[in-house]
């Protein structure tokens, strides 16, 4: 049976080991919109980055993600992937991204996402990047994108 002293020495180490996983799980709300685990991939300056997350409408009225803003990028656009002549292409989502009452929309690699165009500085793994999301009804909310490795698929986040 471990002594109190050995337990008191062990506890800080256990807490430190659990901290990275807990630090990745983060969420926000804007009106009736719950924003879960916003993240991005590492990307170089002068390039393009992407933002991913889940958006859940907990209310009884439809809402819409209409735009985004970030000091780190020249522009933020809402994009999707479409098939065009057998080739996957990214295209802006015209009119914003609808979020029906009680529904969840996922922004993920290969689907809907935020494009961070003209990065003014690199997105570095382990950092958090502030982005403001603007909803038609819920208004504006600042979220932090947790930056993962360049090829990440979002597996580090617990949804």
Secondary structure, DSSP 8 states (H G I E B T S, - for coil): ---HHHHHHHHHHHHHHHHHHHHH--EEEETTEEEEEEEEE-B-TTSEEEEEEEEEE-SSS-EEEEEEE-TTEEEEEEEEEEEETTEEEEEE-TT-EEE-TT-EEEE-TTSSEEEEEEESS-B-TT-EEEEEEEETTTEEEEEEEEEE-TT--STTS--
